Amino acid sequence: MIPVALLLLLFGAVYSLVGSVQLLIVMFRESVWWGMAQCFIPLANLPFMCFHFKEAWPPTKKCLAGLACIVAAGFLLPLGDMAGQMKSNAVLLNDLLNVEAFAPARPSAPFADRETLGFRTVGDYRGETLIQGEGEVLRLLADDREGSKHQRFIVRFASGQTLLVAHNIDVGRRVEGLKVGDRIALYGEYSKNAEGGVVHWTHRDLKGRHPDGWLRLRGETYQ
């Protein structure tokens, strides 16, 4: 919808400009004073139309048609933004289905300042960023049931940044009793994307080769 809206916007602006120039020419042809009034007095074209409707209507009609196209583009642009959001969500879901490579594990770093409601980078694993922090549960999402099942929810940090948490519940325990507004601590692997990012590997690695991740809610740890 965005390309259609942009085309309408461009066409409307050009068509309205053409109409305005033609109207100015008509007014100058009628009288220099009418032309000067159009240049310096707002809405001078309205009294001109009252006296010279036949000459003024064709270019005025182009101005109105261009304005209508611009208004229509304004209604279409929010729909285009919504479509773009859906496309970004599809890319995010595809990220969740990627299978990660394994390598020797490294112990997780101790947890830092729980009162900051933020997260920090604590290392990397084969080029992927490991993060640890605490945030507020902003939204609960339906489980992803394609491939490995993931419990999904959005966490917001003090900076305003949001992350999608994709917690593998085929491997780890589901976080029971989770609700919007809860403060949850996390340690896992972070991947950046257009939506802000996703954190996964919030569970223990059964093969012992990836750093164990975790989620912590009300003093209980879920891996």
Sine and cosine of phi, psi and omega as CSV:
sin_phi,cos_phi,sin_psi,cos_psi,sin_omega,cos_omega
0.00,0.00,-0.47,0.88,-0.03,-1.00
-0.88,0.47,-0.72,0.70,0.04,-1.00
-0.86,0.51,-0.64,0.77,0.02,-1.00
-0.89,0.46,-0.70,0.72,-0.01,-1.00
-0.90,0.44,-0.65,0.76,0.00,-1.00
-0.92,0.40,-0.63,0.78,0.05,-1.00
-0.90,0.44,-0.68,0.73,0.04,-1.00
-0.88,0.47,-0.67,0.74,0.00,-1.00
-0.89,0.45,-0.71,0.70,0.00,-1.00
-0.91,0.42,-0.73,0.68,0.00,-1.00
-0.88,0.47,-0.69,0.72,-0.02,-1.00
-0.89,0.46,-0.67,0.74,-0.01,-1.00
-0.91,0.42,-0.70,0.72,-0.02,-1.00
-0.92,0.40,-0.72,0.70,-0.05,-1.00
-0.90,0.43,-0.63,0.78,0.03,-1.00
-0.92,0.39,-0.62,0.79,0.04,-1.00
-0.90,0.43,-0.68,0.74,0.04,-1.00
-0.87,0.50,-0.71,0.71,0.02,-1.00
-0.88,0.48,-0.65,0.76,0.00,-1.00
-0.90,0.43,-0.67,0.74,0.01,-1.00
-0.91,0.42,-0.68,0.73,0.01,-1.00
-0.89,0.45,-0.63,0.77,0.03,-1.00
-0.90,0.43,-0.64,0.77,0.02,-1.00
-0.89,0.46,-0.66,0.75,0.02,-1.00
-0.89,0.46,-0.69,0.72,0.02,-1.00
-0.87,0.50,-0.67,0.74,-0.03,-1.00
-0.93,0.36,-0.61,0.79,0.06,-1.00
-0.92,0.39,-0.60,0.80,0.04,-1.00
-0.90,0.44,-0.59,0.81,0.00,-1.00
-0.95,0.33,-0.69,0.73,0.01,-1.00
-0.17,-0.98,0.60,-0.80,0.06,-1.00
-0.88,0.48,-0.55,0.83,-0.02,-1.00
-0.92,0.39,-0.63,0.77,0.08,-1.00
-0.88,0.47,-0.69,0.73,0.01,-1.00
-0.89,0.47,-0.70,0.72,0.02,-1.00
-0.91,0.42,-0.61,0.79,0.02,-1.00
-0.89,0.46,-0.65,0.76,0.02,-1.00
-0.89,0.45,-0.55,0.83,-0.03,-1.00
-0.96,0.27,-0.55,0.84,-0.18,-0.98
-0.87,-0.49,-0.20,0.98,-0.04,-1.00
-0.88,-0.47,0.86,-0.51,0.02,-1.00
-0.86,0.51,0.66,-0.75,0.08,-1.00
0.88,0.47,0.44,0.90,0.06,-1.00
-0.92,0.39,-0.33,0.94,0.00,-1.00
-0.93,0.36,-0.39,0.92,-0.04,-1.00
-0.92,0.39,-0.78,0.63,0.08,-1.00
-0.90,0.43,-0.52,0.86,0.03,-1.00
-0.88,0.47,-0.65,0.76,0.02,-1.00
-0.90,0.44,-0.55,0.84,0.00,-1.00
-0.90,0.45,-0.57,0.82,-0.05,-1.00
-1.00,-0.08,-0.43,0.90,-0.09,-1.00
-0.69,-0.72,0.82,0.57,-0.10,-0.99
-0.87,0.49,-0.69,0.72,-0.07,-1.00
-0.85,0.52,-0.68,0.73,-0.01,-1.00
-0.97,0.23,-0.57,0.82,-0.12,-0.99
-0.99,0.11,-0.42,0.91,-0.14,-0.99
-0.91,0.42,-0.71,0.70,-0.03,-1.00
-0.82,0.57,-0.78,0.63,0.03,-1.00
-0.93,0.37,-0.55,0.84,0.04,-1.00
-0.90,0.45,-0.60,0.80,0.03,-1.00
-0.88,0.47,-0.61,0.80,0.05,-1.00
-0.92,0.40,-0.64,0.77,0.04,-1.00
-0.88,0.48,-0.69,0.73,-0.02,-1.00
-0.92,0.39,-0.64,0.77,0.02,-1.00
-0.90,0.43,-0.66,0.75,0.05,-1.00
-0.89,0.45,-0.66,0.75,0.03,-1.00
-0.89,0.45,-0.63,0.78,0.03,-1.00
-0.89,0.46,-0.63,0.78,0.04,-1.00
-0.90,0.43,-0.64,0.77,0.02,-1.00
-0.90,0.43,-0.67,0.74,0.03,-1.00
-0.90,0.44,-0.68,0.74,0.02,-1.00
-0.88,0.47,-0.63,0.78,0.04,-1.00
-0.89,0.45,-0.60,0.80,0.02,-1.00
-0.90,0.44,-0.55,0.84,0.05,-1.00
-0.97,0.25,-0.52,0.85,-0.06,-1.00
-0.98,0.18,-0.48,0.88,-0.07,-1.00
-0.87,0.49,-0.68,0.73,0.07,-1.00
-0.86,0.51,-0.58,0.81,0.04,-1.00
-0.92,0.40,-0.59,0.81,0.05,-1.00
-0.91,0.41,-0.64,0.77,0.05,-1.00
-0.87,0.49,-0.62,0.78,0.00,-1.00
-0.91,0.42,-0.64,0.76,0.03,-1.00
-0.90,0.43,-0.64,0.77,0.04,-1.00
-0.90,0.45,-0.60,0.80,0.04,-1.00
-0.89,0.45,-0.66,0.75,0.01,-1.00
-0.90,0.43,-0.62,0.78,0.02,-1.00
-0.90,0.43,-0.66,0.75,0.03,-1.00
-0.89,0.45,-0.61,0.79,0.03,-1.00
-0.91,0.42,-0.58,0.81,0.03,-1.00
-0.91,0.42,-0.64,0.76,0.06,-1.00
-0.89,0.45,-0.64,0.77,0.01,-1.00
-0.89,0.46,-0.67,0.74,0.02,-1.00
-0.90,0.44,-0.61,0.79,0.03,-1.00
-0.89,0.45,-0.59,0.81,0.05,-1.00
-0.88,0.48,-0.58,0.81,-0.04,-1.00
-0.92,0.40,-0.43,0.90,-0.10,-1.00
-1.00,0.02,-0.09,1.00,0.00,-1.00
-0.93,0.37,0.68,-0.74,0.03,-1.00
-1.00,0.00,0.77,-0.63,-0.06,-1.00
-1.00,0.02,0.54,-0.84,0.06,-1.00
-0.98,0.22,0.37,-0.93,-0.01,-1.00
-0.94,-0.33,0.46,-0.89,0.07,-1.00
-0.34,-0.94,0.17,-0.98,-0.01,-1.00
-0.81,0.58,0.61,-0.79,-0.10,-1.00
-0.98,0.18,0.31,-0.95,0.08,-1.00
-0.71,-0.71,0.70,-0.71,-0.06,-1.00
-0.88,0.47,0.55,-0.83,0.01,-1.00
-0.97,0.26,0.46,-0.89,-0.02,-1.00
-0.98,0.21,0.42,-0.91,0.03,-1.00
-0.90,0.43,0.47,-0.88,-0.06,-1.00
-0.95,0.31,0.60,-0.80,-0.04,-1.00
-0.93,-0.37,0.38,-0.93,0.08,-1.00
0.06,1.00,1.00,-0.09,-0.04,-1.00
-0.94,0.33,-0.32,0.95,-0.09,-1.00
-0.99,0.14,-0.14,0.99,-0.05,-1.00
-0.99,0.17,-0.26,0.97,-0.08,-1.00
0.71,0.71,0.81,0.59,0.01,-1.00
-0.64,-0.77,-0.08,-1.00,0.12,-0.99
-0.66,-0.75,0.34,-0.94,-0.02,-1.00
-0.64,-0.77,0.40,-0.92,0.07,-1.00
-0.98,0.20,0.76,-0.65,-0.03,-1.00
-0.89,-0.46,0.05,1.00,0.02,-1.00
0.39,-0.92,-0.22,-0.98,0.07,-1.00
-0.57,-0.82,0.35,-0.94,0.00,-1.00
-0.68,-0.73,0.94,-0.33,0.00,-1.00
0.78,0.63,0.70,0.71,0.03,-1.00
1.00,0.05,-0.13,0.99,0.02,-1.00
-0.99,-0.15,0.60,-0.80,-0.08,-1.00
-0.99,0.11,0.73,-0.68,0.10,-1.00
-0.98,-0.20,0.77,-0.64,-0.02,-1.00
-0.81,-0.59,0.33,-0.94,0.02,-1.00
-0.54,-0.84,0.66,-0.75,-0.01,-1.00
0.07,-1.00,-0.21,-0.98,-0.02,-1.00
-0.59,-0.81,0.67,-0.74,0.00,-1.00
-0.56,-0.83,-0.03,-1.00,-0.01,-1.00
-0.98,-0.22,0.72,-0.69,0.03,-1.00
-0.94,0.34,0.89,-0.46,-0.06,-1.00
-1.00,-0.07,-0.61,0.80,-0.06,-1.00
-0.42,-0.91,0.62,-0.79,0.09,-1.00
-0.99,-0.17,0.72,-0.70,-0.02,-1.00
-0.91,-0.42,0.33,-0.95,0.06,-1.00
-0.91,0.41,0.50,-0.86,0.04,-1.00
-0.88,0.47,0.60,-0.80,0.15,-0.99
-1.00,0.05,0.89,-0.46,-0.09,-1.00
-0.94,-0.33,0.17,0.99,0.07,-1.00
-1.00,0.04,0.84,-0.54,-0.08,-1.00
0.95,0.31,-0.69,-0.72,0.08,-1.00
-0.92,0.39,0.67,-0.75,-0.02,-1.00
-0.98,0.21,0.70,-0.72,0.00,-1.00
-0.80,-0.60,0.74,-0.67,0.20,-0.98
-0.99,0.15,0.77,-0.63,-0.13,-0.99
-0.83,-0.56,0.66,-0.75,0.10,-0.99
-0.36,-0.93,0.35,-0.94,-0.02,-1.00
-0.98,-0.19,0.74,-0.68,0.04,-1.00
-0.91,-0.42,0.70,-0.71,0.05,-1.00
-0.92,-0.38,0.68,-0.73,-0.02,-1.00
-0.96,-0.27,0.13,-0.99,-0.09,-1.00
-0.87,0.50,-0.51,0.86,0.00,-1.00
-0.94,0.34,-0.22,0.97,-0.09,-1.00
0.99,-0.12,-0.23,0.97,0.02,-1.00
-0.93,0.37,0.60,-0.80,0.05,-1.00
-0.89,-0.45,0.53,-0.85,0.06,-1.00
-0.76,-0.65,0.58,-0.81,0.17,-0.99
-1.00,0.04,0.82,-0.57,0.09,-1.00
-0.99,-0.12,0.83,-0.56,0.03,-1.00
-0.90,-0.45,0.99,-0.13,-0.12,-0.99
-0.99,-0.15,0.90,-0.43,-0.05,-1.00
-0.94,0.34,0.93,-0.36,-0.04,-1.00
-0.99,-0.12,0.04,1.00,0.22,-0.98
-0.98,0.19,-0.43,0.90,-0.01,-1.00
-0.97,-0.26,-0.77,0.63,-0.05,-1.00
-0.99,-0.15,0.11,-0.99,0.03,-1.00
-0.99,0.17,0.62,-0.78,0.13,-0.99
-0.90,0.44,0.62,-0.78,0.08,-1.00
-0.98,0.20,0.96,-0.26,-0.08,-1.00
-0.99,0.15,0.57,-0.82,0.08,-1.00
0.95,0.31,0.27,0.96,-0.01,-1.00
-0.94,0.35,0.70,-0.71,0.02,-1.00
-0.58,-0.82,0.32,-0.95,0.01,-1.00
-0.87,0.50,0.71,-0.70,-0.01,-1.00
0.99,-0.17,-0.26,0.96,0.04,-1.00
-0.91,0.42,0.55,-0.84,0.14,-0.99
-0.99,-0.12,0.85,-0.53,-0.08,-1.00
-0.81,-0.59,0.69,-0.72,0.06,-1.00
-1.00,-0.09,0.49,-0.87,-0.05,-1.00
-0.55,-0.84,0.43,-0.90,0.14,-0.99
-0.57,-0.82,0.83,-0.55,-0.03,-1.00
-0.11,-0.99,-0.25,-0.97,-0.07,-1.00
-0.99,-0.17,0.77,-0.64,-0.12,-0.99
-0.96,-0.29,0.74,-0.68,0.10,-0.99
-0.82,-0.57,0.80,-0.60,-0.01,-1.00
-0.99,0.14,0.60,-0.80,0.10,-0.99
-0.48,-0.88,-0.07,-1.00,-0.09,-1.00
-0.90,0.43,-0.37,0.93,-0.05,-1.00
-1.00,0.00,-0.02,1.00,-0.02,-1.00
0.86,-0.51,-0.63,0.77,0.07,-1.00
0.61,-0.79,0.25,-0.97,0.05,-1.00
-0.73,-0.69,0.63,-0.77,0.07,-1.00
-0.89,-0.45,0.79,-0.62,0.02,-1.00
-0.71,-0.70,-0.22,-0.97,-0.15,-0.99
0.80,0.60,0.69,0.72,0.09,-1.00
-1.00,-0.07,0.59,0.80,-0.04,-1.00
-0.61,-0.79,0.19,-0.98,0.03,-1.00
-0.97,0.22,0.55,-0.83,0.05,-1.00
-1.00,0.02,0.92,-0.40,-0.06,-1.00
-0.90,0.44,-0.39,0.92,0.00,-1.00
-1.00,-0.04,-0.09,1.00,0.09,-1.00
0.94,0.35,0.45,0.89,-0.04,-1.00
-0.89,-0.45,-0.25,0.97,0.01,-1.00
-0.93,-0.38,0.60,-0.80,0.05,-1.00
-0.82,0.58,0.75,-0.66,0.00,-1.00
-0.92,0.39,0.76,-0.65,0.10,-0.99
-0.99,-0.16,0.06,-1.00,0.02,-1.00
-0.27,-0.96,0.32,-0.95,0.20,-0.98
-0.84,-0.54,0.57,-0.82,-0.04,-1.00
-0.71,-0.70,0.86,-0.50,-0.03,-1.00
-0.73,-0.68,0.80,-0.60,0.02,-1.00
0.76,0.66,0.67,0.74,0.09,-1.00
0.99,0.11,-0.09,1.00,0.01,-1.00
-0.96,-0.28,0.69,-0.72,-0.03,-1.00
-0.98,-0.18,0.71,-0.71,0.00,-1.00
-0.88,-0.47,0.83,-0.56,0.01,-1.00
-0.74,-0.67,0.00,0.00,0.00,0.00
